[in-house]
Amino acid sequence: MRRFIGGLALLLLATLPAQAADYRIDSTRSYADFGVRLFWLSQISGRFQQINGDVTLSALHDSAVVDASITVDSIQMGSERIRRWVLAPEFFDVERYPTIHFVSEPVALDMLEKGGDLDGTLTLRGVTQPAHFELLPSSCTPNAPRECVIAVRGTIQRSDFGMTGHRAALSDKVELGMSISLDYISR
């Protein structure tokens, strides 16, 4: 009986379609930006130069899920001193948490053209929270993914992710933006 159940489980797994990515995020042409107010007078900003991940289409090719990871140590900033400060344990804590991870809920492909809401989960410093972003309108077409640039922007509260240091000097609100370029994965 155990062999029968085990064999049945293998047969069911074999008949399920494999969920493979349809597009890969082109890490050489993609980036993420952030900005946070310092003393409510100026802004500290940086750009993460390395985003990796995939975009997987639904079986009907009417929606997609974005799964993106940002390498924290790829951050570029105007000052090396401030860069070291934001990579330290009180902020990104790059030694313990080398990546930021975002997985979207399925988003309708027609949203690429008109823009709209992009919801999902964001994991930062080992804390996973729901995240809401705005997907900006784009002129993406399925026939030319290399010409497609997906732009996203939104805000998070840094305290939601355990970044509670320097509350008197830094705003809790952090502006985020991503520019994602795609490559088609041939099968």
C-alpha positions in Angstrom: 0.0 0.0 0.0 2.8 2.4 0.8 4.4 1.7 -2.5 1.1 2.4 -4.3 0.7 5.8 -2.5 4.3 6.7 -3.1 4.0 5.8 -6.8 0.7 7.8 -7.0 2.4 10.8 -5.5 5.3 10.6 -8.0 2.8 10.2 -10.9 0.9 13.3 -9.8 4.1 15.4 -9.4 5.2 14.3 -12.9 1.9 15.4 -14.5 2.0 18.9 -12.9 3.5 21.5 -15.2 6.9 22.7 -14.1 6.8 26.4 -13.0 9.9 27.8 -14.7 10.7 31.4 -15.2 9.8 33.0 -18.5 12.0 36.1 -18.2 15.1 36.7 -16.2 15.9 40.1 -14.7 18.9 41.5 -16.5 21.2 42.5 -13.6 23.5 44.6 -15.9 20.6 47.0 -16.8 18.5 46.9 -13.6 18.8 48.8 -10.4 17.0 49.9 -7.3 17.1 53.3 -5.6 16.3 54.5 -2.1 16.1 57.8 -0.4 15.5 58.9 3.2 15.3 62.4 4.7 18.1 63.5 6.9 17.2 66.2 9.5 14.2 66.9 7.2 16.5 69.2 5.2 18.4 66.9 2.8 18.1 63.4 1.5 20.5 60.4 1.8 20.1 58.3 -1.3 21.7 55.3 -2.9 21.5 52.9 -5.8 21.7 49.1 -5.6 23.5 48.1 -8.8 22.7 44.3 -8.7 19.1 42.9 -8.9 18.7 39.3 -9.8 15.5 37.3 -10.3 12.8 36.0 -12.5 9.4 36.9 -13.9 7.1 33.9 -14.3 4.0 34.0 -16.5 0.8 32.2 -15.5 -0.4 29.2 -17.5 -2.8 31.5 -19.4 -0.1 34.1 -19.9 -2.4 36.8 -18.5 -0.5 37.5 -15.3 3.0 37.3 -13.9 4.9 37.0 -10.6 8.1 38.9 -10.0 10.7 37.3 -7.8 13.6 39.7 -7.3 16.7 39.8 -5.0 18.8 42.8 -4.4 22.4 42.4 -3.4 22.8 44.9 -0.5 26.6 45.2 -0.9 26.1 46.5 -4.4 24.9 49.9 -3.1 26.6 52.9 -4.6 26.4 56.2 -2.7 28.0 59.7 -3.0 30.1 59.2 0.1 32.0 56.1 1.1 31.6 57.0 4.8 27.8 57.1 4.5 27.9 53.9 2.5 29.8 52.1 5.3 27.2 53.6 7.8 24.2 52.2 5.9 25.8 48.8 5.5 26.5 48.6 9.3 24.4 46.5 11.7 22.1 49.5 12.7 20.8 49.8 9.1 21.1 47.1 6.4 23.4 44.8 8.5 24.9 43.5 5.3 27.0 40.8 7.1 23.9 39.1 8.5 21.4 40.0 5.7 23.2 40.2 2.3 20.0 40.4 0.2 16.7 42.2 0.0 14.0 40.0 -1.4 10.6 40.9 -3.1 8.0 38.5 -4.4 4.9 40.0 -6.0 1.4 38.7 -6.0 0.3 37.8 -9.5 -0.1 41.0 -11.5 -2.2 41.3 -14.7 0.0 41.8 -17.7 -2.2 44.6 -19.0 -1.1 46.6 -16.0 2.3 47.0 -17.7 0.8 49.4 -20.2 -1.5 51.4 -17.9 0.3 51.1 -14.6 -1.3 50.2 -11.2 -0.8 48.5 -7.9 1.9 46.0 -7.3 1.6 44.2 -4.0 3.7 41.5 -2.6 6.1 40.7 0.3 9.4 42.4 1.0 12.1 40.7 3.1 14.7 43.1 4.6 17.0 42.4 7.5 15.3 39.0 7.9 11.8 40.6 8.4 9.1 39.9 5.9 6.3 42.4 5.6 3.5 43.1 3.0 4.6 45.7 0.6 2.7 48.0 -1.8 4.3 49.6 -4.8 3.1 51.6 -7.8 3.8 50.0 -11.2 4.4 52.8 -13.6 3.1 52.6 -17.2 5.5 51.0 -19.6 5.5 50.2 -23.3 6.4 46.5 -22.9 5.5 44.0 -25.6 5.9 40.2 -25.3 7.8 40.2 -28.6 10.5 42.6 -27.4 11.4 41.9 -23.8 14.8 43.5 -24.0 13.2 46.8 -24.8 10.9 46.4 -21.8 11.8 48.4 -18.6 9.5 47.9 -15.7 9.5 50.9 -13.3 8.2 50.6 -9.7 8.1 53.1 -6.9 6.8 53.2 -3.3 7.5 53.8 0.3 8.2 51.7 3.3 8.7 52.4 7.0 12.2 51.5 8.0 11.1 50.7 11.6 8.9 47.9 10.2 12.1 46.1 9.3 14.0 46.7 12.5 15.9 49.9 11.4 15.1 52.0 14.4 18.4 53.8 14.9 18.8 57.6 14.6 15.1 58.4 14.7 15.8 62.0 15.6 18.0 62.5 12.5 16.4 60.2 9.9 12.9 59.9 8.7 11.1 56.6 9.2 9.7 56.8 5.7 12.0 55.5 2.9 11.3 56.1 -0.8 12.0 53.1 -3.0 12.2 52.7 -6.7 13.2 50.0 -9.1 14.0 49.9 -12.8 13.9 46.3 -14.1 15.0 45.2 -17.5 14.1 41.7 -18.7 15.7 39.0 -20.8 13.7 36.2 -22.3 14.7 32.7 -21.2 14.7 30.3 -24.2 13.6 26.8 -23.5 
